[in-house]
């Protein structure tokens, strides 16, 4: 099982540290995702993936870093950090976790704009963390055959799999109808159901 670090106390942390020294940090953003998805889409996705990975590794999972580098979305809504600010924040998180005895830190990123800030963190911290500390950065879409989109088929499918209630808003219903109209001549019924099913167990991309 995963260990949500925000839900345990100091004593529990040190007890669990004898069993695992790995921590996963999900990274998202707060920005527009069209009229059909929540502003927190990237954070919702990164948190869910981080939790699933942490369950497999039986390790700590931290709260999501919910602000990213999103200035490219202006004039649409976003709360953006400078690239340098995000990089320094994540480096500080690594230094702090390393000092607490965490020896493996895994960033799971769900926003393309954050990738630059993540690129050199391990290299920059070579002399600031304990010698045995390993730092990894993973963009979740690197595991997808179809790559990444923004508020398109992939992110919409992921959000519906994670939080089906979002499919009830009118914007999402309209988006699904538009997409289905485009795909209906290409995909058969089973394929359409697989893509847009809110049950990730029946959905190939999940």
Secondary structure, DSSP 4 states (H G I P E B T S, - for coil): --EEGGGS-HHHHHHHTTT--EEEEEE---B-BTTTB-TTHHHHHHHHHHHHHHHHHT-EEEEEE--B--GGGTTS-B-B--HHHHHHHHHHHHHHHHHTT--EEEEEE--GGGHHHHTTHHHHTTTTS-TT-EEEEEEGGGG-TT---SSSHHHHHHHHHH-GGGGGSHHHHHHHHHHHHHHTTTS-HHHHHHHH-S-GGG-TT-
